Amino acid sequence: MAENSKIEWTDHTFNPWTGCTKVSPACDHCYAEEGSKRAGAKVGKWGPGMPRVRTTPANWAKPIKWDAQAKAEGRRFRVFCASLADVFDNEVDPAWRRNLFKLIAETPNLDWLLLTKRVGNALRMVKEIADLPRPGSHAGDLLAHQWRSGNPPKNVWLGITVCDQKEADRDIPKLLAVPAAKRFLSMEPALGAVDLTKIQWPEKHKVDVLRGGAWDLPGWVHKGFVNHSDMNTIDWVIVGGESGHGARPMHPDWARSLRDQCAEAGVPFLFKQWGEWVPRGPEAWGYPLVEGVPRIRLTDTGENGSDLGAGGDNHVWMQRAGKKAAGRMLDGRTWEGVPS
Ligand code: SF4
């Protein structure tokens, strides 16, 4: 639903509908699905063929109020869409998406953060709306027409969830292929190390998606890094560990490496949270040793946080402190980078 969001990287959260299907290891402990099991028919369900439910007209009216408030205050609000659904879900009636695009077009003082795990659908679904009957008669159609023509809405930031290197290699090239005012990564839950400076490209070479450039281009005599200042790049990286039932721990080196990659490239980095698990012992950076709570020994290759016994490399002991106690300090401070 709509609310003043408690999520650190947004001002508001808006769900145009609810319900979804799990498509990634990042979805394993989807809190929205858990909530839907306890709710009645007013809330969408999870899985292919299961009903998605549109939220109320009162809910849909809230972004109009936020937009007016933002205009009056001379500032912009970020709106995360969606936390209980996916904008580019195949199961959703395209007419709902068309209405969402209309709402986006009518709220120019809001920056809409469309976060998806289905970025491969994005351009197709934009075209689908542009091709609906009576193009141009509806603000959502006009937005889709312009977006399809390579002129994306200025108030849409397109983001994808990436939990490990495999997803990064698979989905970041797709994200960069979609026209967007800004592109961001939500790396939560972080389940493994990710090198954004060497994303595997479909043409077999590797690409630095933060600085913009390619490594070892096929057919080139010159080997090494070639800068491409005109290529699309990632504008923002958000990193966080998992919270809730069954949460998997995040090795501190995964977050630290992404922070350093972003710093090197001048890309804003936001550390959202540790999640349930926080480092303990000498690596704990001030986190006290809590006796009597579960602990595991996690290596930097993590196996999604399994108890790895005595083996593994670069291990760190993690303790289950709970999301609130674990907080959001990395190496003794918060990291709050946001694109301007
Ligand atoms: S995409 Fe998001 S809402 Fe959908 S199942 Fe995955 S975590 Fe849940």
Residues whose N, C-alpha, C, O or C-beta is under 5 A from the ligand:
A	BS01	SF4	C20 T21 K22 V23 A26 C27 C30 A32 S83 L84 A85 D86 K117
